[in-house]
Amino acid sequence: MNIGIVGLGLMGGSLALSLQKLPFVTSVVGSDHNLEHEKIALERGLVHAIVPFETLKERCDVIFFAVPVDGVIRLLNKCVDLAGSDIT
């Protein structure tokens, strides 16, 4: 299973690290608007790669949003084109 995480701060980074320990997770990739968070997450091995949000949408089986609520709403609006989406 390919996992994507948007938001690589304390919560997103911790989630990424924990998910890597699960036997059914093949990759954990992430994205963050803060380039320093992306750099740190990659250096510490919290994620396998940093990818743009559009790549998360294309390649990930599950995407977690570890961002403030107003950010979640903005991101959900970018997900209306996903297969099976019923966001209105």
Kinemage of the C-alpha trace (Angstrom):
@kinemage 1
@onewidth
@group {chain A} dominant
@subgroup {mainchain}
@vectorlist {calphas} color= white
{ca met a 1} P 0.000 0.000 0.000
{ca asn a 2} L 1.304 3.444 -0.920
{ca ile a 3} L 0.619 6.128 1.672
{ca gly a 4} L 0.752 9.893 1.195
{ca ile a 5} L 0.899 12.476 3.944
{ca val a 6} L 0.271 16.183 3.471
{ca gly a 7} L 1.809 18.079 6.367
{ca leu a 8} L 5.142 16.830 7.686
{ca gly a 9} L 5.295 18.647 10.998
{ca leu a 10} L 5.145 16.868 14.343
{ca met a 11} L 1.885 14.996 13.702
{ca gly a 12} L 2.473 14.149 10.043
{ca gly a 13} L 6.080 13.144 10.648
{ca ser a 14} L 5.142 10.914 13.574
{ca leu a 15} L 2.385 9.298 11.540
{ca ala a 16} L 4.792 8.685 8.650
{ca leu a 17} L 7.327 7.012 10.922
{ca ser a 18} L 4.686 4.773 12.506
{ca leu a 19} L 3.164 3.772 9.161
{ca gln a 20} L 6.542 2.600 7.857
{ca lys a 21} L 6.568 -0.108 10.546
{ca leu a 22} L 3.413 -1.764 9.185
{ca pro a 23} L 4.073 -4.801 6.979
{ca phe a 24} L 1.460 -3.901 4.358
{ca val a 25} L 2.825 -0.387 3.739
{ca thr a 26} L 5.249 -0.351 0.804
{ca ser a 27} L 5.980 3.373 0.666
{ca val a 28} L 5.270 6.571 2.558
{ca val a 29} L 5.664 9.809 0.632
{ca gly a 30} L 4.922 13.311 1.754
{ca ser a 31} L 4.342 16.917 0.881
{ca asp a 32} L 4.407 20.126 2.905
{ca his a 33} L 4.202 23.813 2.041
{ca asn a 34} L 7.130 24.347 4.452
{ca leu a 35} L 10.293 23.329 2.590
{ca glu a 36} L 12.205 22.966 5.858
{ca his a 37} L 9.691 20.368 7.092
{ca glu a 38} L 10.117 18.455 3.826
{ca lys a 39} L 13.913 18.542 4.144
{ca ile a 40} L 13.863 17.364 7.759
{ca ala a 41} L 11.346 14.581 7.048
{ca leu a 42} L 13.540 13.261 4.247
{ca glu a 43} L 16.786 13.555 6.227
{ca arg a 44} L 15.300 11.712 9.215
{ca gly a 45} L 13.789 8.959 7.078
{ca leu a 46} L 10.221 9.819 8.013
{ca val a 47} L 9.192 9.552 4.353
{ca his a 48} L 10.685 7.731 1.394
{ca ala a 49} L 10.268 10.725 -0.907
{ca ile a 50} L 8.895 14.240 -1.166
{ca val a 51} L 6.399 14.609 -3.998
{ca pro a 52} L 3.969 17.276 -5.220
{ca phe a 53} L 0.346 17.025 -4.098
{ca glu a 54} L -0.765 16.036 -7.605
{ca thr a 55} L 1.605 13.052 -7.472
{ca leu a 56} L 0.113 11.991 -4.133
{ca lys a 57} L -3.307 11.996 -5.756
{ca glu a 58} L -2.104 9.850 -8.656
{ca arg a 59} L 0.030 7.282 -6.839
{ca cys a 60} L -1.220 6.859 -3.286
{ca asp a 61} L -3.838 4.428 -2.072
{ca val a 62} L -4.465 6.518 1.066
{ca ile a 63} L -3.710 10.184 1.728
{ca phe a 64} L -3.612 11.633 5.253
{ca phe a 65} L -4.006 15.361 5.869
{ca ala a 66} L -1.941 16.421 8.897
{ca val a 67} L -2.662 20.127 8.543
{ca pro a 68} L -4.855 22.702 10.302
{ca val a 69} L -8.606 22.501 9.625
{ca asp a 70} L -8.697 25.395 7.168
{ca gly a 71} L -5.967 23.618 5.204
{ca val a 72} L -7.969 20.384 5.154
{ca ile a 73} L -10.924 22.166 3.576
{ca arg a 74} L -8.665 23.675 0.894
{ca leu a 75} L -7.071 20.279 0.191
{ca leu a 76} L -10.423 18.498 0.004
{ca asn a 77} L -11.487 20.948 -2.654
{ca lys a 78} L -8.435 19.849 -4.669
{ca cys a 79} L -9.566 16.208 -4.397
{ca val a 80} L -12.908 16.381 -6.154
{ca asp a 81} L -11.376 14.779 -9.257
{ca leu a 82} L -10.353 11.597 -7.424
{ca ala a 83} L -12.092 8.376 -8.373
{ca gly a 84} L -14.863 7.623 -5.904
{ca ser a 85} L -14.933 11.185 -4.575
{ca asp a 86} L -18.305 12.455 -3.498
{ca ile a 87} L -17.224 15.841 -2.183
{ca thr a 88} L -19.690 18.614 -2.892
